[in-house]
Amino acid sequence: YSPPRVALHAEKMGLPPGWSLDLTVADGQGRPWDFSLPECRQRARSLIRRTKPMVRVGSPMCTMFSALQGLSQSKVPPEEFKKRWDKAVAHLEFAFELYEMQVKEGRYWSVNV
């Protein structure tokens, strides 16, 4: 995920800071940006269409894509592991959807961390 640290660094460099859509950041209604919720995904799409950011920094859910998952997978019930995995994959698919939307609009500077 991407708390506002990149936006703060951009601002220090004299660049427009933009915003962060992260579970640790509240949206306009005081709720976290939880992309497992359809309404959060729709608000993110609308925000990107409206503000047309030039650069996007994407951070996948490291918990499920970490090499350390192999060490703890056997400690989690299979149905719980699958639930977590499916949520992480859905999050990544949504991130790619946003990248594709941005590229189709001619703004294709993206950074993955």
N, C-alpha and C positions, 0 to 999 in steps of 0.2 A: 504494500500500500504506500501511499505517498502523502504523508503529512506536509504542511506548508513550508517545509525547509527549503525546497527548490525555489518557490516563489519569493521567499525572503532573500535568498542569495541573488536572484535575478534583480530584485529591487536595489540591492547594494551595488550592483554593477551598472545601475542606471537604465535597466530594461523594465518594460511594463511587467509587473509581477504576476498578473493573472490570478488564478485561484487553484485550490486543491479540492478534489472530490475524494474524500477518504472517510473511513469509519470514525476517525478521530476528529473530524471536522463537521460542524453542524451546518445544515442547509438553512435556507431562509426561514424555515419554521422551527428551527432548533433541533431537528432530527439528524442523526448521522447519515452520511451518504452510503447506504447499504444497497449495493447493486444486486442483491438477491431479491429485492423488492421491485416489481415492475414499475411502480410509480417513480422510484428513484432513477431507474434507467431512463424513463421517459423525460424526467426533468433534466438529466444530464444531456440527453440528445438535444433538447430544446435550448439549453444553455450554450452548447457548442454551436448550434445553428445561429443563435442570436449574436454571440460574441466573436465567432470566427477566430479562434486562437491559431497562431502560426506555429507554435511549438507545443508538443504534448510529451509529457514524461509518463510512461506507463510502468507500473510496478505490480507484477502478478503476486498473488497470495503465496508468499514464500513458504508458509506452513506445509502445504501439500506438495510443493515442487522442490522441496529441500532434500538433499541426499540423506539427511538425518531421518527422514520418514521411514526409510527401510529399517532402521533400528527400532522404531516404536510401533510399526504396523501390527506386529503380532500381539501387542498389548491392547489393541482396540478391537472391539467386536467387528466382524466383517461388514455388517449392515451400517454401522456408524462410520467406518472407514469409507465405504462407498458413498454415503451421504456427504461426507466432507469432500471427497474427491469430485463428485458431481458438482458441488457448489463451486469449487475452485475452477473447474473446467468451464462452467457457465460464466464465471467472472472473466476468465481469459477470453472466451468467445465474445463477450460484450466489449472488452477492450479492443479486440480486433475489429469489431463492428464500427467503433468510434474512429479507429485509424482509417478504415476504408471510407467512411463518410468524409473525413478530412481530406484524404487524397483525392476523392472524386470532386471535391470543391477546390482543388488546386493548392491546398496548403499541406505540404507533405514533409515538413521538418518534424521528425519525431525521434525521441530518445527513449530507449528501454533500459531500465536499471534493475 
